[in-house]
Amino acid sequence: MFGLVCRAVVVIWLLLLLYPVAYIVSLSLRRNDELTDAAGGLIPAHIRWENYSDAFALMAKFVVAIPTLMTNSAIVTGLSIIGALLVAILAAYAFARMQFVGKRLLFCVILLGMIVPIPVMLIPEFLTMKEYGLIGGRAAVILPYIAFGLPLPILILTTFFKELPREIFEAAEIDGASRLRVLTGIVLPLARPAIATCVIFLALLFWNEFPLALVLIQDPELSTVPLGLASVRGKGGSPWELISAVMLITSLPVVALFVAFQRQFIEGLVHGAVKG
């Protein structure tokens, strides 16, 4: 009985998660005069595939071409993930395997960053980037993204590194391996599931981030996907079927990333839950 209830809860939760996606897909395939009928069902009376080609034309005419938006987002997201992971891996290894004064306090301070909303830091970030002359370029958002993206991967990787058998590190020390050699040659290959988990979480965070990008990116040609979606509203008559098509098109890279790393992602989430 308990198992049946659990399955029912999972099915209901899954339907709640999938319905908005199905609704957007349905909206993107409707004709403009059928939008008011969207609440009546998910299957359009007339499927209009031309909405997707029209969406490209709409963005190119009123905002920035979709390929440009996705390229900008890919550059910003990719560089931010690389920077955040490089810092997080080194920090997590230090927290997990080294002893130094104030380690616990510093770790707690870093984790506090997870509860600080990005909008709260808009003014300090703007003033800092302005002081260094970075306003308007990609670096103005990449550097804050790296900072805001550190707490979660540090937490995940520190936990993962602590669970690795101590014998691995002792054997490496006996062989004369340096800490850097242990990290790059032993720890990182074992940490691929945890790193994949961090990559997916960070990609979702950076790809969809809006407030910092809105304030710090001033060149329309450098606009990211969220900025492009926000800019097209109110232009061209706000054709919601085309805006829905743009939303689906620009979400494909993140979906593809999850599909590519889903096995490692699941392994990273369940690591340590079952001990053999």
C-alpha positions as CSV (number, residue, x, y, z in Angstrom):
1,M,0.0,0.0,0.0
2,F,2.8,2.4,0.9
3,G,4.6,1.6,-2.4
4,L,1.4,2.4,-4.3
5,V,1.0,5.7,-2.6
6,C,4.6,6.6,-3.3
7,R,4.1,5.8,-7.0
8,A,1.0,7.9,-7.2
9,V,2.8,10.8,-5.6
10,V,5.6,10.5,-8.1
11,V,3.2,10.3,-11.0
12,I,1.3,13.4,-9.8
13,W,4.5,15.3,-9.3
14,L,5.8,14.3,-12.7
15,L,2.6,15.5,-14.3
16,L,2.9,18.8,-12.5
17,L,6.4,19.2,-13.8
18,L,5.6,18.2,-17.4
19,Y,2.4,20.1,-17.9
20,P,4.1,23.6,-18.2
21,V,6.5,22.2,-20.8
22,A,3.7,20.5,-22.7
23,Y,1.7,23.8,-22.6
24,I,4.6,25.8,-24.0
25,V,5.1,23.2,-26.8
26,S,1.4,23.4,-27.6
27,L,1.4,27.2,-27.5
28,S,4.4,27.3,-29.9
29,L,2.5,25.3,-32.5
30,R,-0.8,27.3,-32.5
31,R,-2.0,30.0,-34.8
32,N,-2.2,33.4,-33.4
33,D,-6.0,33.4,-33.5
34,E,-6.1,30.1,-31.5
35,L,-4.1,31.3,-28.5
36,T,-7.2,32.0,-26.4
37,D,-8.2,28.4,-26.9
38,A,-4.9,27.1,-25.3
39,A,-6.6,26.6,-21.9
40,G,-9.1,24.2,-23.6
41,G,-6.5,21.5,-24.4
42,L,-2.9,20.8,-25.2
43,I,-3.5,19.6,-28.8
44,P,-3.7,22.5,-31.2
45,A,-6.6,22.5,-33.7
46,H,-4.1,23.5,-36.5
47,I,-0.4,22.7,-36.1
48,R,1.7,25.5,-37.5
49,W,5.4,24.5,-37.8
50,E,6.2,27.8,-39.5
51,N,6.1,29.4,-36.0
52,Y,9.7,28.3,-35.5
53,S,11.0,29.9,-38.6
54,D,9.0,33.0,-37.9
55,A,10.5,33.0,-34.4
56,F,14.0,33.3,-35.9
57,A,12.8,36.2,-38.1
58,L,11.1,38.0,-35.2
59,M,14.2,37.9,-33.0
60,A,16.5,39.0,-35.9
61,K,14.2,42.0,-36.7
62,F,13.4,43.3,-33.3
63,V,16.2,42.1,-31.0
64,V,19.2,40.0,-31.9
65,A,19.4,36.8,-34.0
66,I,18.8,33.7,-32.0
67,P,22.2,32.1,-33.0
68,T,23.9,35.3,-31.7
69,L,22.0,35.1,-28.4
70,M,22.8,31.4,-28.0
71,T,26.4,31.9,-28.9
72,N,26.7,34.7,-26.3
73,S,25.0,32.6,-23.6
74,A,27.2,29.6,-24.5
75,I,30.4,31.7,-24.2
76,V,29.4,33.3,-20.9
77,T,28.1,30.0,-19.5
78,G,31.0,27.9,-20.6
79,L,33.7,30.3,-19.3
80,S,31.8,30.8,-16.1
81,I,31.5,27.0,-15.5
82,I,35.2,26.5,-16.2
83,G,36.3,29.3,-13.9
84,A,33.9,28.2,-11.1
85,L,35.0,24.6,-11.3
86,L,38.7,25.4,-11.3
87,V,38.4,27.4,-8.1
88,A,35.8,25.0,-6.5
89,I,38.0,21.9,-7.1
90,L,41.0,23.5,-5.5
91,A,39.0,24.9,-2.6
92,A,37.1,21.6,-2.1
93,Y,40.3,19.6,-2.1
94,A,41.8,21.9,0.5
95,F,38.7,21.7,2.7
96,A,38.5,18.0,2.4
97,R,42.2,16.9,2.8
98,M,44.1,19.7,4.4
99,Q,44.2,21.2,7.9
100,F,44.5,24.9,8.4
101,V,43.4,27.5,10.9
102,G,39.8,28.8,10.4
103,K,38.9,26.0,7.9
104,R,35.5,25.3,9.4
105,L,34.6,29.1,9.7
106,L,35.8,29.8,6.1
107,F,33.7,26.9,4.8
108,C,30.6,28.1,6.5
109,V,31.2,31.7,5.2
110,I,31.4,30.3,1.6
111,L,28.2,28.3,2.1
112,L,26.4,31.4,3.2
113,G,26.7,32.6,-0.4
114,M,24.0,30.0,-1.3
115,I,21.4,32.0,0.6
116,V,22.3,35.5,-0.8
117,P,20.0,36.5,-3.6
118,I,21.7,37.8,-6.7
119,P,19.5,41.0,-6.8
120,V,20.8,42.0,-3.4
121,M,24.3,42.2,-4.8
122,L,23.4,44.2,-8.0
123,I,24.6,47.6,-6.8
124,P,27.9,46.3,-5.2
125,E,28.6,44.3,-8.4
126,F,27.8,47.2,-10.7
127,L,30.1,49.6,-8.7
128,T,32.9,47.0,-8.6
129,M,32.7,46.3,-12.4
130,K,32.5,50.1,-13.1
131,E,35.6,50.7,-10.9
132,Y,37.6,48.3,-13.0
133,G,36.2,49.4,-16.3
134,L,34.5,46.2,-17.2
135,I,30.9,47.4,-17.6
136,G,29.4,46.4,-20.9
137,G,31.6,43.4,-21.7
138,R,31.3,39.7,-21.1
139,A,33.8,39.8,-18.3
140,A,31.4,42.0,-16.3
141,V,29.1,39.0,-15.9
142,I,31.5,36.1,-16.1
143,L,33.5,37.2,-13.0
144,P,30.3,37.6,-10.8
145,Y,28.9,34.4,-12.2
146,I,32.1,32.6,-11.0
147,A,31.8,34.1,-7.6
148,F,28.1,33.3,-7.2
149,G,28.6,29.8,-8.6
150,L,31.2,28.7,-6.1
151,P,29.2,27.7,-3.0
152,L,27.3,24.8,-4.4
153,P,30.2,23.0,-6.3
154,I,32.4,23.5,-3.2
155,L,29.8,21.8,-1.1
156,I,29.3,18.9,-3.5
157,L,33.0,18.4,-4.2
158,T,34.1,18.7,-0.6
159,T,31.6,16.1,0.4
160,F,32.7,13.8,-2.4
161,F,36.4,14.2,-1.6
162,K,35.9,13.4,2.0
163,E,34.2,10.1,1.2
164,L,37.1,8.9,-0.9
165,P,39.1,6.1,0.9
166,R,42.0,7.5,2.9
167,E,44.1,4.6,1.7
168,I,44.2,6.1,-1.8
169,F,45.9,9.2,-0.5
170,E,48.3,7.3,1.8
171,A,49.4,5.1,-1.1
172,A,50.0,8.1,-3.2
173,E,52.1,9.8,-0.5
174,I,54.2,6.7,-0.1
175,D,54.9,6.8,-3.9
176,G,56.0,10.3,-3.5
177,A,53.2,12.0,-5.4
178,S,52.6,15.7,-4.8
179,R,49.2,17.0,-3.8
180,L,48.7,18.4,-7.3
181,R,49.6,15.0,-8.8
182,V,47.1,13.3,-6.4
183,L,44.4,15.8,-7.3
184,T,44.8,15.6,-11.1
185,G,45.8,12.0,-11.5
186,I,43.7,10.2,-8.9
187,V,41.0,12.4,-7.4
188,L,39.6,14.1,-10.5
189,P,39.0,10.9,-12.5
190,L,37.1,9.5,-9.5
191,A,35.1,12.7,-9.1
192,R,33.6,12.8,-12.6
193,P,30.0,12.1,-11.4
194,A,30.3,14.9,-8.9
195,I,31.8,17.3,-11.4
196,A,29.1,16.4,-13.9
197,T,26.5,17.3,-11.3
198,C,28.1,20.6,-10.7
199,V,28.3,21.3,-14.4
200,I,24.6,20.8,-14.9
201,F,23.6,22.9,-11.9
202,L,25.9,25.7,-12.9
203,A,24.7,25.6,-16.5
204,L,21.1,26.0,-15.4
205,L,22.1,28.9,-13.1
206,F,24.2,30.8,-15.7
207,W,22.1,30.1,-18.8
208,N,19.0,31.4,-17.2
209,E,20.4,34.3,-15.1
210,F,18.8,37.6,-15.8
211,P,19.3,40.4,-13.2
212,L,23.1,40.7,-13.5
213,A,23.1,40.4,-17.2
214,L,20.5,43.1,-17.5
215,V,22.5,45.5,-15.4
216,L,26.1,44.7,-16.5
217,I,25.7,43.9,-20.3
218,Q,25.0,47.1,-22.2
219,D,25.8,46.1,-25.7
220,P,22.8,44.5,-27.4
221,E,25.1,42.4,-29.6
222,L,26.4,40.7,-26.4
223,S,22.9,40.0,-25.0
224,T,22.3,36.5,-23.6
225,V,19.1,34.4,-24.0
226,P,17.2,35.8,-21.0
227,L,17.9,39.4,-22.2
228,G,16.7,38.6,-25.7
229,L,13.5,37.0,-24.4
230,A,12.8,40.0,-22.2
231,S,13.5,42.5,-25.0
232,V,11.1,40.9,-27.5
233,R,8.1,41.3,-25.2
234,G,6.0,44.1,-26.4
235,K,7.6,44.2,-29.9
236,G,6.0,42.9,-33.0
237,G,2.6,42.7,-31.3
238,S,3.9,40.2,-28.6
239,P,3.1,37.1,-30.6
240,W,3.2,34.6,-27.8
241,E,3.2,31.6,-30.1
242,L,6.5,32.9,-31.5
243,I,7.9,33.8,-28.1
244,S,7.1,30.2,-26.9
245,A,8.9,28.9,-29.9
246,V,12.0,31.0,-29.0
247,M,11.8,29.7,-25.4
248,L,11.9,26.1,-26.7
249,I,14.7,26.7,-29.2
250,T,16.9,28.5,-26.7
251,S,16.4,25.8,-24.0
252,L,17.7,23.0,-26.3
253,P,21.4,23.4,-25.3
254,V,20.7,22.9,-21.6
255,V,18.5,19.9,-22.4
256,A,21.2,18.4,-24.5
257,L,23.8,19.0,-21.8
258,F,21.6,17.1,-19.3
259,V,21.1,14.2,-21.7
260,A,24.8,14.0,-22.3
261,F,25.7,14.0,-18.6
262,Q,22.6,12.3,-17.2
263,R,24.3,9.1,-16.1
264,Q,27.1,10.9,-14.3
265,F,24.5,13.4,-12.9
266,I,22.5,10.6,-11.3
267,E,25.6,8.9,-10.0
268,G,26.7,12.2,-8.4
269,L,23.3,12.7,-6.7
270,V,23.1,9.2,-5.2
271,H,26.8,8.9,-4.4
272,G,27.2,7.9,-0.8
273,A,23.5,7.1,-0.3
274,V,24.3,3.4,-0.5
275,K,27.5,2.1,0.8
276,G,28.7,-1.3,-0.2
